[in-house]
């Protein structure tokens, strides 16, 4: 930490203490208690605290170098006005807000004021703008500015509410009541307010200026036309475009006129200036392993850097063999860079291009010379060494990054998405058979910079390593590695199931599990995130461990809460996000424990879901309800469940449309064109809908529904594949990208899951199955641990594929590999065993995207002869 930074932190803390001491009699102060240490201080007059659930809020923007004005001008004024407000507890939290770390729509919201009325809003805005009319701080993207360039902005939203509801996607948020309708309070990034809300008094409000492609950028005599977005970050966009003078292809890196800052308070336009300076320096010295910078300009819309466009692929897009082959050339490019006295500081495969078989390094925003003190904070997690935190870096920091790049090549997964525990990542390399390369990574990652391997030695070392042989050795190692012993898996399953207890929230209003995902402020009820999925997961693990009553107390209390919550009008209907999943969890528990009350409640919730449903898909719509009804009917024998979903399945069967020869559905049942919603995946598209229709046909003995299901899945295979990349399209009827093979929600994995869930081997074309299994095999050895996008979903699919003789040997091998990787990825949190979610910083107990995913997937892998998914009627019926 710099001396100046330390003094700023001390000053901020001293001013907070002074505020509390000076006004402690007139004001009540309350700190939030967040685990992240990013806490707010709420300040309210003792005599006249605001008592409103929602209204217009005022946000006041500051930069970290303006805090003397914040404490000297604005906060004394707010105290004088008797306003209720909140401020960040620390300067680190302030910088985190402005950097976008707390969310893009939170940027600039340093002080939040809660007016008691619209009249108070007007008075407060006028008074604050009088003492604080301009700032270097960023404008909140979700707000309206009261004047052009003013740091004072307003947004309509929740003040203090314990009630929450769900949007159309099943995402929870605090509830707003507008014109008698209950809506979710959403922060929109273009200044739009909640529908039905009008500005409180007449004023020409300014909305955030957004730059759109196809607008000519002009600066002096030069002009450029950007028309294709290449990359997007919270504070900058990168476009492919042309220079209008000669139509030369260029890359344009654009940042808005109102600067955003990083965690060190450095502006985003400062990053552009730094990149331009470094690239020009390298050009002048004849360095050819980078792109050329043309110009750095400013217009009324923002700052932009014009650079040479390079035709090629990023090294991250190449296959593993090619990545391994060109690694020595990457080392040479970095070595030449260091010889010119430049440290890149953000080396990773996505910042390297292969152009005409030559390596080009790109993205020099963070680059610097070793003797420079002020440095741009851009380096990626697990790619930067510890000395980055003290800004005492030398060329050794790039050597550290090269070690992480080797991890990426071997694991075929970005280490930034893995744990920051270096030892665990080295263990993964050994697990997958890359022992020689693991040794090189350790030399690159030495704690003491001077002990790290030199680039010259690194290249010499690699001249002794046969990369193709290393890949073959790794494959042989995995084939010979035995399956993990069942006893060890049982211990992990039990320990991780027990860890869910640490996330319980129990009081007189609610009982459930706290999640740490996007909905961490709420106790959710779904299968994706929430109690329904955790109930099913704990029931599953209890069965595998030999006692379905093992976690019964938590399960039953959670079921009681689901029944109470079912009375709410704000719950979404879907299987994975709401009432459908709640019904499935209650029905499964009622069947397991012989609780008729739970079965009745399941029926009531399913009926309510059918009445409310407007979507078609498996995740949030009618297909999910059909699936739940079919499973619960087969589980209980109660024909009411089947009758409840008879209407939805008939409507689904009658409303498909043909696009590009594929059968698809609108995601919403509303009228009007919806070309962006003709999806083909399992979660939100035709594959999941087909699977639900087929399951209904199977339990109801309806051959027409089963035939329709197979026809839909076959047409996806034949007409919705991206031939160039040999993968499924995201959707049809528009220009869609291909999807990742391993992804359950949209990719080939979900299509395979759908077909394996319904049909026997003699009921489908084996060529289709061979294609999907091959796609699964190519998914890469490491992914996140979840069902939705990761290894738990793959493990389940290999178990399901193992039902067929032709895949048994392959399925056994891949099951063993995934078990080994999941074992290596486990960690400890809150004193218990767990796994991270898609983001390694997120530990959450949920079934589909939390640590119960690998827990249950591993549990089911120990069951001899079990080839069914965790949500399948076969498993639930036989297990419970």
N, C-alpha and C positions, 0 to 999 in steps of 0.2 A: 504494500500500500504506500502511495506517495505521501510525503509530509503534508502537502497541501490538502490531499484528500482526507487525511487524518484530522487536520484542523477543522475542515468543513463538517465532518461527522461530530466532532466534539461541540462545535458551535450549535449544530442542529439539536443535539441532545440537551445542551444547556438551555436553549430557547424553549424547548418543550417543557422542561422542568420549571422554568420561570413562568410559563403560561399557567401551568397547573397550580403553582404556589400563589401567584398573584390574584387569580380569579377563583380560587377554590371555594369561596363562600357563596359567590353569585352563581357559579356554574357547577354542574356535575359532570365528571369526566369518567369515561369508561373505555377501557382497552379491550379490543377483541382478542381472543386467544386462539390463534391459528398455529397449526403444527409447523408451518413453513417459516414462522417468525416474521411474516409480513403482516403486521397488525395495524389496525386503524385506531385512532383515538376519537371517540365520539364526544362532542362537547354540546351541552344543552343547558339553557338557563334553568335554575332550580324552580323559579316561580312560573315559568311559561314555556314548558317544553312542548314541541310540536306534536299534535295528536292526529296525524293523517296517515292513512294506509298508502296513499299514492298522490302524486301531483307533479308539478313542474319543479325540477331540481336545477340548481345553478352549479356549474363547474368552473373553477378558476385554475388556469394553467400557469405553471412556473417551470423554469429550468433550475437545475440544482445550483447554478451560480447566482440565482436570484432570491435565495431564501432569506437574505437580510430584509428584502422588501416584503416578503411574505409575512415575516414575524413583526416587521416594523410598521407596515402600512395596512395590510389587508386584515390580518387577524385582530388587531386592536379595533378596527372598524366594525368587524363582525360582532365582537364583544359589546361594543357601544350600541350597536343596533339590536342587541338581544337575540341574535340569530342562532339557530341550531345548525351545527356543521360537523364535519369530520376531516381529519388530516392524517397523513402517513406518520407512523410512530418514528420512522428513521429516514435518514437521507438515502440509505440503500433501497428502501421500499419506494421512495420517490423516483429514484433512477430506474427501478424495475418497472414502474408504471409507464414512464416515458419511453422506455426502450421497447415496449411491446411484450415484455415477458409475462405480464399479467393478462394479456389478451389485447388484440388489436383495437377493439372498441373502447378499451379502458385508457388508451394513451391520452395524456394531457389532463386527466381528471385528478388533480392534486388536492384541491379543496372542493368538497361537496357541501353545498348549503341547502337546507330544507326549509323553504318559506312556509309559513302557516296559512297563506292565502295568495291568491293571484295579485292582490294589491301589494302584499309584502314582497312578492317576487319582483314586481316592477320597481319598487323602492330600493330593494337590495341591489338589483342589476345596475340601476343608475348610480347608486352610491359607490359600488365596487369599481365600476368602470371609470368613475371620476378619479379614484386614487391609483387605479391599475389599468391603464388603457392600452398598454402594449407589453408584449413579452416575447422572449426567444423560445418559450415553451411551445410544444405542438398543440394544434387544435384537436379536440376529441372528435374522431370521425363520426360518432353517432349523434352529434349535437347540432344545434342551430346557434350561430354566432349572433349576438345582439347588435353588433356593428362589424363592418369589414375590418379584418385584422385584429379584432378585439380578443383578448384572452378570456373573456367572460362569455360563457355559452350556457344553453339550457337544453334539457331533455325531459320528456314526460316519462315517469316510471314509478316503481314501487319505492316508498319510504321505509316502512317497516311492516313486513307481512310474513306471517307464518304459513299462509295458505299457498298452495302451488297447484298448477294444472299442467296440461301437456299440449304441445302443438300437434300439428297434423302428422309429424314424423315420430311422435311418441317421445319427444325430448321435453323434460320437465322445466318449468320456470315459474317464478313467482307470479301470482294471479293479479290481473288488473280487471276491474269491472268497468266496461265502457258501453254506455247506452244500453245497459241491461245485459250485455254479453260478457262472459268470462273469457279473457284472453291471456296469453302468456306475454309477460314483459320481455320483449326482445330488443337488444341493442343492434341497430342496423348501421352498417358502415358508410352510409351515404347521407346521413342526416335525416332520413325519413323517420317519422314518429308513428306511434301505434295508430292503426286505422280508426277513424272516428274522433281523433283528438285534433283540436284546432288550437292555434297559438292564442295565448291568454289575453293579449292586447295587440292592437294594430302596430305593426312595426315591419320594416323590410329586413327580415331575417336573412342571414347568409348561410347557405348550406356548404359543406366542404366541397372544394373543387376537385373533381375526379378527372384524371386524364384518360382518354379513350384512344385506342388505335385509329388509324385512318384520319387523324388530324395532323396537318402539317405543322412541324415544329420550326420556328424561325428564330434566328439569333443573328442580328446584323445582316450581312449580305448572304449568309448561308441558310439553307433549309433542308429538312429531312422529312421523310414520310415513313413512320413506323406502321406496320400492318400485320405482324404476327407475333403474338406473345410467346417468348421462349421460356421465361422463368419469372416467378413472382415471389417476392418476400414482403413482409409487413410494411416495409418502408421504400421499396424500390421495385421497378419492373424492368425486365430486359426484353427488348424487342428486336426482331429481324426487320430491316427496312432498307430504304435506299436513300442515297444522297441525291437531292433533286438536280444539282448542277450537271451530273454526268451519269446518274442512275447506277452508281457504284453500290453493290450490296454492302450493308454495314450492320453492325450490332449497336443498338442504342440502349444505354443504361440510364434510366430516368428515375429521379427522385422529386417529390413535390416541392413547391416553393417554400412551404412552411416546414422547417427542418425538424426531423426527429433525431433522437440521440440514443447512443448505446449506454451500457451500464457504467461507462467511465465519463459520461457527459459529452462524448464526442459526436458531432453532427454527422448526419448521413451524407450531406453534400461534401463534408470534409473527407469522407471515404472516397468519393469520386475524385476529388482533387489529389488525394494520395495515390490512387490508382493511375491517374493520368501522369503524375510526376514520375512514378516508378517506371511505367511503360516507356515514356519518352527517354528516361535515363538509359534503359536497356537498349532501345533503338539506336541511340547515339553511340553505343559501344558495340554494336553489331551482334547483339544477342538475337538468335533466330528461333529459340524455343518458346516464344510467346506471340500473342497477337499484337498488332500495331495500334497505337492510339492516334486518332486523327485530330480530334478537337474536344475541348471542354467548354460548354456554353451554358448560358442561362436565358430562359425566356420567361414570360409572365406566368407560365404553367409550372415551371420548375427548372431544375438543373439536369443536364444530360451530357453523357460522355459518348462520343462517337468513336467506334473502334472497327478494326478490320473484321470482316466476317470470314470465318474459317469453315470450310465444308468438311465435315468429318463426324465421327461418333465420339462420345465421351468414353474413356477407358472403362467406366462403370458399365457401359452397355455391351462390352465385348464378352466373349465366352472365357471361361477360366483358363483354358490352354493359351489363348492369345494374350491374356493379361499376364500370365506367368512368363511368356516368351519375351514380352516387351519391357518387363520390369527393369532389367539392366539399363535400358535406354531412358527410363524415367529417372533412375539414379544419376545418369550422365547429365541430363538436363538440369537437375537440381545442383549437381556439382559445378557446372558452368555458371549457374546463377550465383552460387556462393563465391566463386572466384571473382565475380564482379562486385562483391560486397553487398548482396541483397539476400534477405531472409524472406521466404514466401509467406510463412506463418499460417497458411490455410491449405496445405497439401491434402488432397483426397482424390479418389478416382473420378469423381464428378467434376473436378477442376482440372482435368487433363483431357486433351483431345488427341485422337490419332488421325493425322491429316497426311494423306499420301505416304503412309507408313512412317511418318515422323511424329515425334511427341511434341505437343505444344501445351505449355502451362497457361492457364487462364485465371481470371479472378484475382487480381493483385491488390484488392482494396486493403487487405491487412498487411501487405508487405512493408518492409522497412529496412534500414541499415542498422547494423548492430549497435551503433553508438547513439541512436535516436531514443529519446526518452518518452515522448508521447506516441502511443501506438494504438491502432484501431483494434477494438475488441470484436473479432469476428471468428476466431478459431472454433472448430467443432469439437464437441465433447468426445473424449477418448483419443483425440488426435493431438491435443496439446499437452506438453509436459508441465510439471508442477511449477517450473520457473516462469511460466506464462503469467501466473497469478501475481508475481512480484515484478513483472515487466523487466526482468533481468535476462532476457533471452539472447542466445547467440545462434549460430548456424545449427547447433545441436538440437534445437527445437524442431527443425525440419527432419532431422534423422529420426526423432521420436515418431513423427507423423508417418515416415516411411515404414516403420515397424507396424503401425496400425493399418497401413495400406496392405501390407503382407497378410495381416489377419483377414482383411476384407476379401482378398483374392482367395485365400484358402477356405474361408467359411462361406463365401458367396453371399455374404450378408453384411451390411454396414455396421461396424462395431459401435458407431454412434447410437445405434438402437439397442445395444447390449449394456450389461452392467458396467460400471466404471471400476469394478474389481478386476485388476489386471491379472491376478493369479487365476481367477475363474476363466478368463478368456484364454489364457495359456493352456489351462486344463482342457478347454474345448478343442484346441488344436491337437493336443495329444490324443484326446478321445477319438478324433476323426482321422488319426493316423499321420498327421503332419509333424512328426517329432523333430526332424531336421530344421524345418522352417520355424518351428516354435523356439528353437535355440537361437536363431537369428533375431527373432522378434525380441527375445529377452535381452540380447546385446543392444538392440536399438532403444529399448525402454529402460536402460539403467537409470537409477534415480539421480546419480551424480552426472551432470552433463558431460564432464570430461572423460567419463568412463564409457561413454557410448561409442559404438563402432564408428570408424570414419567411413566416409563415402567411398574412398578408394578401396579400403579393406572390404567394404560391403560388396562391391563389384567383383573383387577377387574371390570372395567367398562364394558368390553365386556362380562363378565359372566352374566350381566343383559340384554344383547341385544340378542334377538332371530333373528339370521340372516335370516332364511327362512321366518319368519314373517315380517321382514323388507322388503324383496323382494316382498312379497305379498302386504304389505301396499303401496309400491311404485307403483305396478301395478294398484291397486285400485285407488290410487290418480290420476294417469294419465287417467284412464277411466272416472273419474268423472270431470276432468278438462275441462271446456268449451273451444270451439274454440276461438281464438283471434278475437276480433271484427274487422270487415272489415275496419272501419274508421282508426284504429290503423295501420293496414297493409298498407292502402293507404298512410298514412303519411310516413311510412318507405320506401315504394316504391318510392314516390316522392323525399324524401330526398336523398336516395341513387342514384337515377337517376341524381339528381343535382350534387352529388359529382363527377360524371364522368367528369364534366366540369373542375374540378381542375387538371385533368390529361391531358388536351388538350395541344398539341403542334402545334402551327400555325405559319408558316412563308412563305416566297415566294416559298419555295421548297416543302413543305409538310404540311399536316393537318391530325392529328390523335391523338390517345390517347397513352400516355406513359404507358408502363407496367413495373411492378417491378418483373417480373418472370425471367426465364432463358434468355429471349431475351430482357432484359431491356435496352440494348444499341440501340435498333432499334424500329421504329414505324412499327409494324406488321399489316398484312392485313387479317388474318384468322378469323375463328369462334372460334377456341380454344383460341388463343391469338390474339387480334387485332381488327381492325375497323369493319370487316364484322359482327362479333359476337356482338359488341357493338351497331351497327346500328340496328340489329334485336332485341336486348334487349330493346333499347329505343323505337322502334316502338311498341313492345309488351306492355311496361309499359304505353306508351301514350294511347294506346287503352283501357287498364284496367282503367286508370284514366279518361277516357271519352274524350280524345282529342289526336288524332294521330299526330297533328301538334305541340304538346307541346314542343318537342325537335327538331323541324324541322330544325332550322338553323344549328345546329351541325351535324345533320344527312346528310343534303344536301351537306355541305362543305366536309364531309368525303366521300360521294359518288363521288364528283368531284375528290378528291384525288385518290380514287380507280380507276377511269377511267384513270387518268394520269399514275398511277403505272402499270396499265394493259398493257401498251406499253413495259414494261421491259421484257427482255428475261430471267431474273433470277428467276421469280416467280414459285413456285411449282404448280402443277395442282390441288391438292386435295381439297375436300370439307371443311375440318376442318383447313387446313393450307395454302390455296392459292386460285387459280383462281376459283375453284368450289364454295367456300364459298363467294368470292367476287361477283360472278355472282348471287348467291342466294340473297345476301343482296341488290344488285342493282335492281334485278327483283322485290323483295318485296317492295322496296321503290318506284320504278317506278309505281307499281300497286297501292300502297297506295296514292301516290300524283299525279297520272295521268301524269307521266313524261315518254314520249315515248323514250326520249334520253337514259334514264337509262335502259329501256328494251332492246334497241338496243345494248347498251354496255354490258349488261348481256349476250346477245346472242354471241357477239364477244368473250367475255372472256371464255364462255363455249366451244366455237369452238376451241379456242387456247388450252384450258386445255385438250380436247379430243386428239388433235394432239400430245401433249407432254407426255401424260400419259403412264407410263410403269408399274405401280403397279395395284393391283386388289382390295385393301381393301376400306372400307368406309371412313376412316380417310384421307388417302393420295392418293387414287387411283381411279380406274374406277368405283367402286361401288358408291363412293361419287358423281361422276359426273352423273351417272344414276339417283341417288336420286335427285340431283339438277334439272336435266332436267325434270324429272317426275313432281316434285313440281311446277316448273315454267310453264310447259305446262298446268297443271290443274288450276294454278293461273290465267294465262293470256288467255288461249284458243289458244295460238299461236303454231301451229303444228311444227314449226321450232325447238322448244326446244326438242320435242320428237324425231324428226329426227336426231338431233345432237348426241343423246346418243343411237341411235338404234344399231350402230356398237358395242360400248362397251358392251351393254347388251347381244347381240348375242354372242360375244366372251366369256363373263363370263359364259353364259349358256352352252357353248361348251367345256370349259377348266377345269371344275372341275375334281377332281380325288377322288378315294375311298381309304381311309387309315383306317384300323381298323373299317371298315363298316361305317365310317362317310364320308360325302361329304365335301371336303375342296379344297382350292385353294393355289397355290403358291402366296406368297405376292408380288413377282416381276414376271414380264412376261419374264424375261431373261431365257436363257437356263442353263442347269446344275443342279445338285442335290442341293436341298435346304431343307434338313430335318428339320431345325430349324424354318421353316417359315410356317408350316401347322397349323395355329392358328385357334381357333374356336370362339373367342369373337366377340363383336359387332364392336369395333373400327378397329381392324386389321385382323379380321378373318372371318370365314364362316357365323356366325350369321348376321353380318352387310351386307355382300354380299347378303345373302339370302333375307334380308329385302329390299334391293334396287331392286333386281330382282322382288320381290313380289309387290313392289310399282309400278314399271313400268307395270307389268301385270295388276294391278288394274286400272290404269288410261288409259291404252291402250286396256283394255278389252281382255287381253290375258290370257286365263285359264291355258295354259301350263306353263307360267312363274309363276303364282300363285301356281300351284301345285308343281312346282320344289322348290319354296321358302319354302313351308310347309314341303316337304320331307327333305330338308337340316336341318331345325330346329328340326324336329322330330329325325333325325339321331344323331344330337348333343346330344339331351336329352338321347337317348337310348345307344349311343356308345362312348360318350366323357365325361362321368362322372367318377369322382374318387370315387369309391365305399367306400373306407375306410373313407373318410371325407365327402362323399355325396355332392360333389361340382363339378363344371366343371373343366376339365383339361385346362391348358393354351393352349395346342395344342395336336395334335396327331402325331404318327409316330416316337416319341422319348420319352425319360423318362422326362416327364414334371411334374411339381408340380401342385397341385390344386390351384385354385384362390379364393380370398375372395368373398363371396356371394354378398356383396353390391356394388362391383365395376362395373361400367357401361362398361368400356373399354374391360374387359376380363372375368368378372364374370357372375353369374346367372342373375344379374340385367340387364346386356346388352342383354342377351338372351330373357328375359321377355319383355324388351323394344322393341326388334325387332318383337316379335310375336304379341304384343298388337298394334303395329303401323300399322299392315297390316290386321289382321284377326278378324273376328267376333267370338262370343262365340261358335256358332254352327259349326265352321270350324276347331276346333282343339280338341284334346283329353283333357278333363278337368283334368285328372290325371297329365299331364305335367304342366298345369297352377297351380294346387294345390302345386306341388313340388316347383315351382319357387316362388310363393307367400310365402310359408313357409320359404324358404331361405331368402327372403327379411325381413320377420318378425324376423328372428334370427340375423339380421345384427348388432344389438346393438343400444342403445338409442342415442349415440353421435358419430358423425363422423365430418370430416371437412365440411365446408358449400358448396362445389362445386357440379357441375353436374357430373363431371367425376368420382370422387371417394367418393362423400359425400352425404350430406343430401338433397341438391337440387335435385339430381338425384333420391333419394328415394321418396321425396315429389311428383315429377312428376309421378313416377311409381304408387304410391298409388292413385293419381288422375285417372290415366289411368285404373287401376284395378277396381276403383269404378264404372266403366261403367256397370259391371256385378253384378246382384242382389246378388249372393252368397258372394260377397266380399264387398258390400256397407258399412255394419256396421263396419267391420274391417278397411276398407280404411278411413272411417270418423274418427275413433279413432286415427289411425296412422298419418293421416294428421294433426290432432290437436296436437299430441305429437311433431311432427317435427316443426310445427309453433312455439310452445312454446320454443323449444330448439334454433331455429334460432333467435328468439327474444332475448333470453338470450345471444347469441354469438355476437350480433351486437356491434359495437364499433364506435369511432369517429376518423377520420383521415383527415387532411387538412381541419378541420372545418366542415366536413360533416359526415353523417352516412354511415357506410360500414361494410363489413365482411372480415375476413382474407381468404387467399387461403389455399392450403394444408399445407403450412408452416405458423404458426401463426405470423411469422415476416414479411410475404409478404402480402401487401395490393395492389391489382391491379384491375382495373376496368373491366376486360375482362368477357365475357359471360360464357365460359365453366369452367374456373378455377379461376375466379375472383369474385368480389362482385356483379356483375350483375346476377350471378347464383342465389343466394338466393333472390335477389330483384325480378327477373322475376318469380322464382318458387313460391314465396309468392303471387305475383300479380295474377298469374294464379289460385292459390288456392281459390281466392275470386270469381271466375266466376262460377255462378251456371250452372251445366250441362256440364261444359267443361272437357272433358276427353282425351284431345289430348296433345301431346308433343309440346314444343315450336317451334321445327323445322318441325312439321307435316304440310302437305298440308291443312288439315282441319282447324287447328288453323290459319295459315297464311291467308287462303282464307276468313274465317269468320271474322277474326279480322281486316283485312285491307281493 
